[in-house]
Amino acid sequence: MSNWLEHSVQIEVDAPIDLVWNLWSDLEQMPRWMKWIESVKVLEDNPDLSRWKLDTGGLEFSWLSRVYRIVPHQIIQWESVDGLPNQGAVRFYDRHGSSIVRLSVSYAMPGILGKIMDSLFLGRAVEATIQADLERFREYVQNLQTGATAGA
């Protein structure tokens, strides 16, 4: 038996929606700004599927994820099809020169972990981590823009 936990965080990125969308929709780049994500590999024979590996410093999980809805510049929705049960969406809002990125993640905490860890403590840790991930994404975008400007 599992308990589902959900978290939503958002951030404003000082970059146009085209850039923000292009970076985020390249799933294999996620480990550049997502602390716990060790790797993402999009399957060559089915680009809607990707293999994810998560490492939280001792606890490792992997899963196969399926992107089932994409609306360019607006939303990417996914769900796991094996491994760690999870689902979520990242939404993009164009602010004409800047962009809002809102990440919502739901995951099933396996029963054994639920007995070991307080779900409230775990939830706070996960939410703080994904908020920090979004802040790293914002820094990543800003560094790319600064590098592009410096190289021009």
Chimera marker file (.cmm) of the C-alpha trace (Angstrom):
<marker_set name="trace">
<marker id="1" x="0.000" y="0.000" z="0.000" r="1" g="1" b="0" radius="0.5"/>
<marker id="2" x="1.322" y="3.426" z="-0.919" r="1" g="1" b="0" radius="0.5"/>
<marker id="3" x="0.484" y="6.968" z="0.046" r="1" g="1" b="0" radius="0.5"/>
<marker id="4" x="0.547" y="9.580" z="-2.716" r="1" g="1" b="0" radius="0.5"/>
<marker id="5" x="2.238" y="12.889" z="-1.944" r="1" g="1" b="0" radius="0.5"/>
<marker id="6" x="1.994" y="15.962" z="-4.176" r="1" g="1" b="0" radius="0.5"/>
<marker id="7" x="4.088" y="19.121" z="-4.394" r="1" g="1" b="0" radius="0.5"/>
<marker id="8" x="3.870" y="22.211" z="-6.592" r="1" g="1" b="0" radius="0.5"/>
<marker id="9" x="6.446" y="24.961" z="-6.876" r="1" g="1" b="0" radius="0.5"/>
<marker id="10" x="6.986" y="27.750" z="-9.354" r="1" g="1" b="0" radius="0.5"/>
<marker id="11" x="9.575" y="30.296" z="-10.333" r="1" g="1" b="0" radius="0.5"/>
<marker id="12" x="9.888" y="33.217" z="-12.703" r="1" g="1" b="0" radius="0.5"/>
<marker id="13" x="12.736" y="33.008" z="-15.200" r="1" g="1" b="0" radius="0.5"/>
<marker id="14" x="13.986" y="36.176" z="-16.871" r="1" g="1" b="0" radius="0.5"/>
<marker id="15" x="14.015" y="34.615" z="-20.335" r="1" g="1" b="0" radius="0.5"/>
<marker id="16" x="11.625" y="34.286" z="-23.276" r="1" g="1" b="0" radius="0.5"/>
<marker id="17" x="9.241" y="31.342" z="-23.321" r="1" g="1" b="0" radius="0.5"/>
<marker id="18" x="10.910" y="29.841" z="-26.432" r="1" g="1" b="0" radius="0.5"/>
<marker id="19" x="14.232" y="29.426" z="-24.615" r="1" g="1" b="0" radius="0.5"/>
<marker id="20" x="12.685" y="28.176" z="-21.388" r="1" g="1" b="0" radius="0.5"/>
<marker id="21" x="10.509" y="25.660" z="-23.277" r="1" g="1" b="0" radius="0.5"/>
<marker id="22" x="13.381" y="24.392" z="-25.442" r="1" g="1" b="0" radius="0.5"/>
<marker id="23" x="15.647" y="23.790" z="-22.464" r="1" g="1" b="0" radius="0.5"/>
<marker id="24" x="13.045" y="22.124" z="-20.267" r="1" g="1" b="0" radius="0.5"/>
<marker id="25" x="11.582" y="19.923" z="-22.998" r="1" g="1" b="0" radius="0.5"/>
<marker id="26" x="15.044" y="18.380" z="-23.622" r="1" g="1" b="0" radius="0.5"/>
<marker id="27" x="14.567" y="15.793" z="-20.866" r="1" g="1" b="0" radius="0.5"/>
<marker id="28" x="18.113" y="14.433" z="-21.011" r="1" g="1" b="0" radius="0.5"/>
<marker id="29" x="19.376" y="17.828" z="-19.782" r="1" g="1" b="0" radius="0.5"/>
<marker id="30" x="17.393" y="17.614" z="-16.508" r="1" g="1" b="0" radius="0.5"/>
<marker id="31" x="20.342" y="16.393" z="-14.374" r="1" g="1" b="0" radius="0.5"/>
<marker id="32" x="22.040" y="19.746" z="-15.058" r="1" g="1" b="0" radius="0.5"/>
<marker id="33" x="19.612" y="21.443" z="-12.667" r="1" g="1" b="0" radius="0.5"/>
<marker id="34" x="17.767" y="18.669" z="-10.817" r="1" g="1" b="0" radius="0.5"/>
<marker id="35" x="19.870" y="17.641" z="-7.820" r="1" g="1" b="0" radius="0.5"/>
<marker id="36" x="18.444" y="14.178" z="-7.239" r="1" g="1" b="0" radius="0.5"/>
<marker id="37" x="18.148" y="13.166" z="-10.886" r="1" g="1" b="0" radius="0.5"/>
<marker id="38" x="21.252" y="11.213" z="-11.816" r="1" g="1" b="0" radius="0.5"/>
<marker id="39" x="20.268" y="10.553" z="-15.434" r="1" g="1" b="0" radius="0.5"/>
<marker id="40" x="17.466" y="10.674" z="-17.990" r="1" g="1" b="0" radius="0.5"/>
<marker id="41" x="17.642" y="8.674" z="-21.204" r="1" g="1" b="0" radius="0.5"/>
<marker id="42" x="14.949" y="9.087" z="-23.862" r="1" g="1" b="0" radius="0.5"/>
<marker id="43" x="14.324" y="5.763" z="-25.625" r="1" g="1" b="0" radius="0.5"/>
<marker id="44" x="15.361" y="5.823" z="-29.272" r="1" g="1" b="0" radius="0.5"/>
<marker id="45" x="12.566" y="3.535" z="-30.447" r="1" g="1" b="0" radius="0.5"/>
<marker id="46" x="9.861" y="5.477" z="-28.547" r="1" g="1" b="0" radius="0.5"/>
<marker id="47" x="10.633" y="9.149" z="-27.774" r="1" g="1" b="0" radius="0.5"/>
<marker id="48" x="7.535" y="9.394" z="-25.521" r="1" g="1" b="0" radius="0.5"/>
<marker id="49" x="9.312" y="7.077" z="-23.057" r="1" g="1" b="0" radius="0.5"/>
<marker id="50" x="12.349" y="7.884" z="-20.938" r="1" g="1" b="0" radius="0.5"/>
<marker id="51" x="14.325" y="6.011" z="-18.276" r="1" g="1" b="0" radius="0.5"/>
<marker id="52" x="14.979" y="8.077" z="-15.128" r="1" g="1" b="0" radius="0.5"/>
<marker id="53" x="17.425" y="7.401" z="-12.302" r="1" g="1" b="0" radius="0.5"/>
<marker id="54" x="17.151" y="9.182" z="-8.978" r="1" g="1" b="0" radius="0.5"/>
<marker id="55" x="19.830" y="9.128" z="-6.285" r="1" g="1" b="0" radius="0.5"/>
<marker id="56" x="19.106" y="10.824" z="-2.968" r="1" g="1" b="0" radius="0.5"/>
<marker id="57" x="22.451" y="9.981" z="-1.416" r="1" g="1" b="0" radius="0.5"/>
<marker id="58" x="21.914" y="6.384" z="-0.474" r="1" g="1" b="0" radius="0.5"/>
<marker id="59" x="18.445" y="5.657" z="-1.822" r="1" g="1" b="0" radius="0.5"/>
<marker id="60" x="18.358" y="4.943" z="-5.539" r="1" g="1" b="0" radius="0.5"/>
<marker id="61" x="15.228" y="4.589" z="-7.642" r="1" g="1" b="0" radius="0.5"/>
<marker id="62" x="14.591" y="4.229" z="-11.343" r="1" g="1" b="0" radius="0.5"/>
<marker id="63" x="11.491" y="4.306" z="-13.455" r="1" g="1" b="0" radius="0.5"/>
<marker id="64" x="10.223" y="4.431" z="-16.984" r="1" g="1" b="0" radius="0.5"/>
<marker id="65" x="8.194" y="7.555" z="-17.668" r="1" g="1" b="0" radius="0.5"/>
<marker id="66" x="5.741" y="8.303" z="-20.459" r="1" g="1" b="0" radius="0.5"/>
<marker id="67" x="5.006" y="11.811" z="-21.661" r="1" g="1" b="0" radius="0.5"/>
<marker id="68" x="1.321" y="11.654" z="-22.529" r="1" g="1" b="0" radius="0.5"/>
<marker id="69" x="0.521" y="15.307" z="-23.160" r="1" g="1" b="0" radius="0.5"/>
<marker id="70" x="2.536" y="18.100" z="-24.714" r="1" g="1" b="0" radius="0.5"/>
<marker id="71" x="1.191" y="21.509" z="-25.619" r="1" g="1" b="0" radius="0.5"/>
<marker id="72" x="4.204" y="23.480" z="-26.895" r="1" g="1" b="0" radius="0.5"/>
<marker id="73" x="5.118" y="26.450" z="-24.708" r="1" g="1" b="0" radius="0.5"/>
<marker id="74" x="2.361" y="25.498" z="-22.223" r="1" g="1" b="0" radius="0.5"/>
<marker id="75" x="2.529" y="22.032" z="-20.629" r="1" g="1" b="0" radius="0.5"/>
<marker id="76" x="4.340" y="18.708" z="-20.441" r="1" g="1" b="0" radius="0.5"/>
<marker id="77" x="2.517" y="15.953" z="-18.506" r="1" g="1" b="0" radius="0.5"/>
<marker id="78" x="3.959" y="12.581" z="-17.610" r="1" g="1" b="0" radius="0.5"/>
<marker id="79" x="3.343" y="9.421" z="-15.629" r="1" g="1" b="0" radius="0.5"/>
<marker id="80" x="5.568" y="6.529" z="-14.691" r="1" g="1" b="0" radius="0.5"/>
<marker id="81" x="4.806" y="3.206" z="-16.352" r="1" g="1" b="0" radius="0.5"/>
<marker id="82" x="7.148" y="1.107" z="-14.193" r="1" g="1" b="0" radius="0.5"/>
<marker id="83" x="9.437" y="1.558" z="-11.219" r="1" g="1" b="0" radius="0.5"/>
<marker id="84" x="8.884" y="4.427" z="-8.781" r="1" g="1" b="0" radius="0.5"/>
<marker id="85" x="5.210" y="5.479" z="-9.143" r="1" g="1" b="0" radius="0.5"/>
<marker id="86" x="5.026" y="9.178" z="-10.031" r="1" g="1" b="0" radius="0.5"/>
<marker id="87" x="3.219" y="11.640" z="-12.242" r="1" g="1" b="0" radius="0.5"/>
<marker id="88" x="3.149" y="15.322" z="-12.806" r="1" g="1" b="0" radius="0.5"/>
<marker id="89" x="3.204" y="18.318" z="-15.058" r="1" g="1" b="0" radius="0.5"/>
<marker id="90" x="5.349" y="21.297" z="-15.798" r="1" g="1" b="0" radius="0.5"/>
<marker id="91" x="3.426" y="24.342" z="-16.956" r="1" g="1" b="0" radius="0.5"/>
<marker id="92" x="4.845" y="27.368" z="-18.701" r="1" g="1" b="0" radius="0.5"/>
<marker id="93" x="3.376" y="30.863" z="-18.660" r="1" g="1" b="0" radius="0.5"/>
<marker id="94" x="4.600" y="33.506" z="-21.103" r="1" g="1" b="0" radius="0.5"/>
<marker id="95" x="5.115" y="36.861" z="-19.397" r="1" g="1" b="0" radius="0.5"/>
<marker id="96" x="6.384" y="38.555" z="-22.589" r="1" g="1" b="0" radius="0.5"/>
<marker id="97" x="10.104" y="38.599" z="-21.909" r="1" g="1" b="0" radius="0.5"/>
<marker id="98" x="10.052" y="36.411" z="-18.831" r="1" g="1" b="0" radius="0.5"/>
<marker id="99" x="8.456" y="33.036" z="-18.126" r="1" g="1" b="0" radius="0.5"/>
<marker id="100" x="6.783" y="31.334" z="-15.190" r="1" g="1" b="0" radius="0.5"/>
<marker id="101" x="7.636" y="27.647" z="-14.725" r="1" g="1" b="0" radius="0.5"/>
<marker id="102" x="5.295" y="25.705" z="-12.428" r="1" g="1" b="0" radius="0.5"/>
<marker id="103" x="6.272" y="22.143" z="-11.567" r="1" g="1" b="0" radius="0.5"/>
<marker id="104" x="3.762" y="19.765" z="-9.947" r="1" g="1" b="0" radius="0.5"/>
<marker id="105" x="4.959" y="16.319" z="-8.917" r="1" g="1" b="0" radius="0.5"/>
<marker id="106" x="3.032" y="13.461" z="-7.298" r="1" g="1" b="0" radius="0.5"/>
<marker id="107" x="4.667" y="10.256" z="-6.157" r="1" g="1" b="0" radius="0.5"/>
<marker id="108" x="3.711" y="7.165" z="-4.241" r="1" g="1" b="0" radius="0.5"/>
<marker id="109" x="5.773" y="6.608" z="-1.160" r="1" g="1" b="0" radius="0.5"/>
<marker id="110" x="6.342" y="2.867" z="-0.853" r="1" g="1" b="0" radius="0.5"/>
<marker id="111" x="4.906" y="1.392" z="2.338" r="1" g="1" b="0" radius="0.5"/>
<marker id="112" x="8.301" y="0.507" z="3.783" r="1" g="1" b="0" radius="0.5"/>
<marker id="113" x="9.552" y="4.082" z="3.405" r="1" g="1" b="0" radius="0.5"/>
<marker id="114" x="6.351" y="5.357" z="4.953" r="1" g="1" b="0" radius="0.5"/>
<marker id="115" x="7.122" y="3.332" z="8.057" r="1" g="1" b="0" radius="0.5"/>
<marker id="116" x="10.711" y="4.572" z="8.185" r="1" g="1" b="0" radius="0.5"/>
<marker id="117" x="10.196" y="8.252" z="7.383" r="1" g="1" b="0" radius="0.5"/>
<marker id="118" x="7.687" y="10.829" z="8.522" r="1" g="1" b="0" radius="0.5"/>
<marker id="119" x="5.818" y="11.841" z="5.364" r="1" g="1" b="0" radius="0.5"/>
<marker id="120" x="5.583" y="15.452" z="6.586" r="1" g="1" b="0" radius="0.5"/>
<marker id="121" x="9.378" y="15.636" z="6.946" r="1" g="1" b="0" radius="0.5"/>
<marker id="122" x="9.867" y="13.907" z="3.589" r="1" g="1" b="0" radius="0.5"/>
<marker id="123" x="7.365" y="16.227" z="1.933" r="1" g="1" b="0" radius="0.5"/>
<marker id="124" x="9.181" y="19.322" z="3.194" r="1" g="1" b="0" radius="0.5"/>
<marker id="125" x="12.517" y="17.939" z="2.005" r="1" g="1" b="0" radius="0.5"/>
<marker id="126" x="11.130" y="17.107" z="-1.443" r="1" g="1" b="0" radius="0.5"/>
<marker id="127" x="9.427" y="20.485" z="-1.821" r="1" g="1" b="0" radius="0.5"/>
<marker id="128" x="12.589" y="22.344" z="-0.761" r="1" g="1" b="0" radius="0.5"/>
<marker id="129" x="14.625" y="20.270" z="-3.210" r="1" g="1" b="0" radius="0.5"/>
<marker id="130" x="12.373" y="20.866" z="-6.209" r="1" g="1" b="0" radius="0.5"/>
<marker id="131" x="12.216" y="24.581" z="-5.379" r="1" g="1" b="0" radius="0.5"/>
<marker id="132" x="16.031" y="24.602" z="-5.341" r="1" g="1" b="0" radius="0.5"/>
<marker id="133" x="15.967" y="22.673" z="-8.656" r="1" g="1" b="0" radius="0.5"/>
<marker id="134" x="13.862" y="25.426" z="-10.213" r="1" g="1" b="0" radius="0.5"/>
<marker id="135" x="16.259" y="28.047" z="-8.864" r="1" g="1" b="0" radius="0.5"/>
<marker id="136" x="19.173" y="26.104" z="-10.425" r="1" g="1" b="0" radius="0.5"/>
<marker id="137" x="17.210" y="26.023" z="-13.691" r="1" g="1" b="0" radius="0.5"/>
<marker id="138" x="16.817" y="29.809" z="-13.557" r="1" g="1" b="0" radius="0.5"/>
<marker id="139" x="20.581" y="30.179" z="-12.946" r="1" g="1" b="0" radius="0.5"/>
<marker id="140" x="21.304" y="27.737" z="-15.797" r="1" g="1" b="0" radius="0.5"/>
<marker id="141" x="19.169" y="29.817" z="-18.197" r="1" g="1" b="0" radius="0.5"/>
<marker id="142" x="20.754" y="33.069" z="-17.021" r="1" g="1" b="0" radius="0.5"/>
<marker id="143" x="24.259" y="31.614" z="-17.487" r="1" g="1" b="0" radius="0.5"/>
<marker id="144" x="23.355" y="30.474" z="-20.995" r="1" g="1" b="0" radius="0.5"/>
<marker id="145" x="22.029" y="33.923" z="-21.858" r="1" g="1" b="0" radius="0.5"/>
<marker id="146" x="25.102" y="35.644" z="-20.394" r="1" g="1" b="0" radius="0.5"/>
<marker id="147" x="27.391" y="33.282" z="-22.306" r="1" g="1" b="0" radius="0.5"/>
<marker id="148" x="25.447" y="33.855" z="-25.526" r="1" g="1" b="0" radius="0.5"/>
<marker id="149" x="25.654" y="37.619" z="-25.013" r="1" g="1" b="0" radius="0.5"/>
<marker id="150" x="29.369" y="37.498" z="-24.195" r="1" g="1" b="0" radius="0.5"/>
<marker id="151" x="30.044" y="35.379" z="-27.288" r="1" g="1" b="0" radius="0.5"/>
<marker id="152" x="28.172" y="37.753" z="-29.611" r="1" g="1" b="0" radius="0.5"/>
<link id1="1" id2="2" r="1" g="1" b="0" radius="0.2"/>
<link id1="2" id2="3" r="1" g="1" b="0" radius="0.2"/>
<link id1="3" id2="4" r="1" g="1" b="0" radius="0.2"/>
<link id1="4" id2="5" r="1" g="1" b="0" radius="0.2"/>
<link id1="5" id2="6" r="1" g="1" b="0" radius="0.2"/>
<link id1="6" id2="7" r="1" g="1" b="0" radius="0.2"/>
<link id1="7" id2="8" r="1" g="1" b="0" radius="0.2"/>
<link id1="8" id2="9" r="1" g="1" b="0" radius="0.2"/>
<link id1="9" id2="10" r="1" g="1" b="0" radius="0.2"/>
<link id1="10" id2="11" r="1" g="1" b="0" radius="0.2"/>
<link id1="11" id2="12" r="1" g="1" b="0" radius="0.2"/>
<link id1="12" id2="13" r="1" g="1" b="0" radius="0.2"/>
<link id1="13" id2="14" r="1" g="1" b="0" radius="0.2"/>
<link id1="14" id2="15" r="1" g="1" b="0" radius="0.2"/>
<link id1="15" id2="16" r="1" g="1" b="0" radius="0.2"/>
<link id1="16" id2="17" r="1" g="1" b="0" radius="0.2"/>
<link id1="17" id2="18" r="1" g="1" b="0" radius="0.2"/>
<link id1="18" id2="19" r="1" g="1" b="0" radius="0.2"/>
<link id1="19" id2="20" r="1" g="1" b="0" radius="0.2"/>
<link id1="20" id2="21" r="1" g="1" b="0" radius="0.2"/>
<link id1="21" id2="22" r="1" g="1" b="0" radius="0.2"/>
<link id1="22" id2="23" r="1" g="1" b="0" radius="0.2"/>
<link id1="23" id2="24" r="1" g="1" b="0" radius="0.2"/>
<link id1="24" id2="25" r="1" g="1" b="0" radius="0.2"/>
<link id1="25" id2="26" r="1" g="1" b="0" radius="0.2"/>
<link id1="26" id2="27" r="1" g="1" b="0" radius="0.2"/>
<link id1="27" id2="28" r="1" g="1" b="0" radius="0.2"/>
<link id1="28" id2="29" r="1" g="1" b="0" radius="0.2"/>
<link id1="29" id2="30" r="1" g="1" b="0" radius="0.2"/>
<link id1="30" id2="31" r="1" g="1" b="0" radius="0.2"/>
<link id1="31" id2="32" r="1" g="1" b="0" radius="0.2"/>
<link id1="32" id2="33" r="1" g="1" b="0" radius="0.2"/>
<link id1="33" id2="34" r="1" g="1" b="0" radius="0.2"/>
<link id1="34" id2="35" r="1" g="1" b="0" radius="0.2"/>
<link id1="35" id2="36" r="1" g="1" b="0" radius="0.2"/>
<link id1="36" id2="37" r="1" g="1" b="0" radius="0.2"/>
<link id1="37" id2="38" r="1" g="1" b="0" radius="0.2"/>
<link id1="38" id2="39" r="1" g="1" b="0" radius="0.2"/>
<link id1="39" id2="40" r="1" g="1" b="0" radius="0.2"/>
<link id1="40" id2="41" r="1" g="1" b="0" radius="0.2"/>
<link id1="41" id2="42" r="1" g="1" b="0" radius="0.2"/>
<link id1="42" id2="43" r="1" g="1" b="0" radius="0.2"/>
<link id1="43" id2="44" r="1" g="1" b="0" radius="0.2"/>
<link id1="44" id2="45" r="1" g="1" b="0" radius="0.2"/>
<link id1="45" id2="46" r="1" g="1" b="0" radius="0.2"/>
<link id1="46" id2="47" r="1" g="1" b="0" radius="0.2"/>
<link id1="47" id2="48" r="1" g="1" b="0" radius="0.2"/>
<link id1="48" id2="49" r="1" g="1" b="0" radius="0.2"/>
<link id1="49" id2="50" r="1" g="1" b="0" radius="0.2"/>
<link id1="50" id2="51" r="1" g="1" b="0" radius="0.2"/>
<link id1="51" id2="52" r="1" g="1" b="0" radius="0.2"/>
<link id1="52" id2="53" r="1" g="1" b="0" radius="0.2"/>
<link id1="53" id2="54" r="1" g="1" b="0" radius="0.2"/>
<link id1="54" id2="55" r="1" g="1" b="0" radius="0.2"/>
<link id1="55" id2="56" r="1" g="1" b="0" radius="0.2"/>
<link id1="56" id2="57" r="1" g="1" b="0" radius="0.2"/>
<link id1="57" id2="58" r="1" g="1" b="0" radius="0.2"/>
<link id1="58" id2="59" r="1" g="1" b="0" radius="0.2"/>
<link id1="59" id2="60" r="1" g="1" b="0" radius="0.2"/>
<link id1="60" id2="61" r="1" g="1" b="0" radius="0.2"/>
<link id1="61" id2="62" r="1" g="1" b="0" radius="0.2"/>
<link id1="62" id2="63" r="1" g="1" b="0" radius="0.2"/>
<link id1="63" id2="64" r="1" g="1" b="0" radius="0.2"/>
<link id1="64" id2="65" r="1" g="1" b="0" radius="0.2"/>
<link id1="65" id2="66" r="1" g="1" b="0" radius="0.2"/>
<link id1="66" id2="67" r="1" g="1" b="0" radius="0.2"/>
<link id1="67" id2="68" r="1" g="1" b="0" radius="0.2"/>
<link id1="68" id2="69" r="1" g="1" b="0" radius="0.2"/>
<link id1="69" id2="70" r="1" g="1" b="0" radius="0.2"/>
<link id1="70" id2="71" r="1" g="1" b="0" radius="0.2"/>
<link id1="71" id2="72" r="1" g="1" b="0" radius="0.2"/>
<link id1="72" id2="73" r="1" g="1" b="0" radius="0.2"/>
<link id1="73" id2="74" r="1" g="1" b="0" radius="0.2"/>
<link id1="74" id2="75" r="1" g="1" b="0" radius="0.2"/>
<link id1="75" id2="76" r="1" g="1" b="0" radius="0.2"/>
<link id1="76" id2="77" r="1" g="1" b="0" radius="0.2"/>
<link id1="77" id2="78" r="1" g="1" b="0" radius="0.2"/>
<link id1="78" id2="79" r="1" g="1" b="0" radius="0.2"/>
<link id1="79" id2="80" r="1" g="1" b="0" radius="0.2"/>
<link id1="80" id2="81" r="1" g="1" b="0" radius="0.2"/>
<link id1="81" id2="82" r="1" g="1" b="0" radius="0.2"/>
<link id1="82" id2="83" r="1" g="1" b="0" radius="0.2"/>
<link id1="83" id2="84" r="1" g="1" b="0" radius="0.2"/>
<link id1="84" id2="85" r="1" g="1" b="0" radius="0.2"/>
<link id1="85" id2="86" r="1" g="1" b="0" radius="0.2"/>
<link id1="86" id2="87" r="1" g="1" b="0" radius="0.2"/>
<link id1="87" id2="88" r="1" g="1" b="0" radius="0.2"/>
<link id1="88" id2="89" r="1" g="1" b="0" radius="0.2"/>
<link id1="89" id2="90" r="1" g="1" b="0" radius="0.2"/>
<link id1="90" id2="91" r="1" g="1" b="0" radius="0.2"/>
<link id1="91" id2="92" r="1" g="1" b="0" radius="0.2"/>
<link id1="92" id2="93" r="1" g="1" b="0" radius="0.2"/>
<link id1="93" id2="94" r="1" g="1" b="0" radius="0.2"/>
<link id1="94" id2="95" r="1" g="1" b="0" radius="0.2"/>
<link id1="95" id2="96" r="1" g="1" b="0" radius="0.2"/>
<link id1="96" id2="97" r="1" g="1" b="0" radius="0.2"/>
<link id1="97" id2="98" r="1" g="1" b="0" radius="0.2"/>
<link id1="98" id2="99" r="1" g="1" b="0" radius="0.2"/>
<link id1="99" id2="100" r="1" g="1" b="0" radius="0.2"/>
<link id1="100" id2="101" r="1" g="1" b="0" radius="0.2"/>
<link id1="101" id2="102" r="1" g="1" b="0" radius="0.2"/>
<link id1="102" id2="103" r="1" g="1" b="0" radius="0.2"/>
<link id1="103" id2="104" r="1" g="1" b="0" radius="0.2"/>
<link id1="104" id2="105" r="1" g="1" b="0" radius="0.2"/>
<link id1="105" id2="106" r="1" g="1" b="0" radius="0.2"/>
<link id1="106" id2="107" r="1" g="1" b="0" radius="0.2"/>
<link id1="107" id2="108" r="1" g="1" b="0" radius="0.2"/>
<link id1="108" id2="109" r="1" g="1" b="0" radius="0.2"/>
<link id1="109" id2="110" r="1" g="1" b="0" radius="0.2"/>
<link id1="110" id2="111" r="1" g="1" b="0" radius="0.2"/>
<link id1="111" id2="112" r="1" g="1" b="0" radius="0.2"/>
<link id1="112" id2="113" r="1" g="1" b="0" radius="0.2"/>
<link id1="113" id2="114" r="1" g="1" b="0" radius="0.2"/>
<link id1="114" id2="115" r="1" g="1" b="0" radius="0.2"/>
<link id1="115" id2="116" r="1" g="1" b="0" radius="0.2"/>
<link id1="116" id2="117" r="1" g="1" b="0" radius="0.2"/>
<link id1="117" id2="118" r="1" g="1" b="0" radius="0.2"/>
<link id1="118" id2="119" r="1" g="1" b="0" radius="0.2"/>
<link id1="119" id2="120" r="1" g="1" b="0" radius="0.2"/>
<link id1="120" id2="121" r="1" g="1" b="0" radius="0.2"/>
<link id1="121" id2="122" r="1" g="1" b="0" radius="0.2"/>
<link id1="122" id2="123" r="1" g="1" b="0" radius="0.2"/>
<link id1="123" id2="124" r="1" g="1" b="0" radius="0.2"/>
<link id1="124" id2="125" r="1" g="1" b="0" radius="0.2"/>
<link id1="125" id2="126" r="1" g="1" b="0" radius="0.2"/>
<link id1="126" id2="127" r="1" g="1" b="0" radius="0.2"/>
<link id1="127" id2="128" r="1" g="1" b="0" radius="0.2"/>
<link id1="128" id2="129" r="1" g="1" b="0" radius="0.2"/>
<link id1="129" id2="130" r="1" g="1" b="0" radius="0.2"/>
<link id1="130" id2="131" r="1" g="1" b="0" radius="0.2"/>
<link id1="131" id2="132" r="1" g="1" b="0" radius="0.2"/>
<link id1="132" id2="133" r="1" g="1" b="0" radius="0.2"/>
<link id1="133" id2="134" r="1" g="1" b="0" radius="0.2"/>
<link id1="134" id2="135" r="1" g="1" b="0" radius="0.2"/>
<link id1="135" id2="136" r="1" g="1" b="0" radius="0.2"/>
<link id1="136" id2="137" r="1" g="1" b="0" radius="0.2"/>
<link id1="137" id2="138" r="1" g="1" b="0" radius="0.2"/>
<link id1="138" id2="139" r="1" g="1" b="0" radius="0.2"/>
<link id1="139" id2="140" r="1" g="1" b="0" radius="0.2"/>
<link id1="140" id2="141" r="1" g="1" b="0" radius="0.2"/>
<link id1="141" id2="142" r="1" g="1" b="0" radius="0.2"/>
<link id1="142" id2="143" r="1" g="1" b="0" radius="0.2"/>
<link id1="143" id2="144" r="1" g="1" b="0" radius="0.2"/>
<link id1="144" id2="145" r="1" g="1" b="0" radius="0.2"/>
<link id1="145" id2="146" r="1" g="1" b="0" radius="0.2"/>
<link id1="146" id2="147" r="1" g="1" b="0" radius="0.2"/>
<link id1="147" id2="148" r="1" g="1" b="0" radius="0.2"/>
<link id1="148" id2="149" r="1" g="1" b="0" radius="0.2"/>
<link id1="149" id2="150" r="1" g="1" b="0" radius="0.2"/>
<link id1="150" id2="151" r="1" g="1" b="0" radius="0.2"/>
<link id1="151" id2="152" r="1" g="1" b="0" radius="0.2"/>
</marker_set>
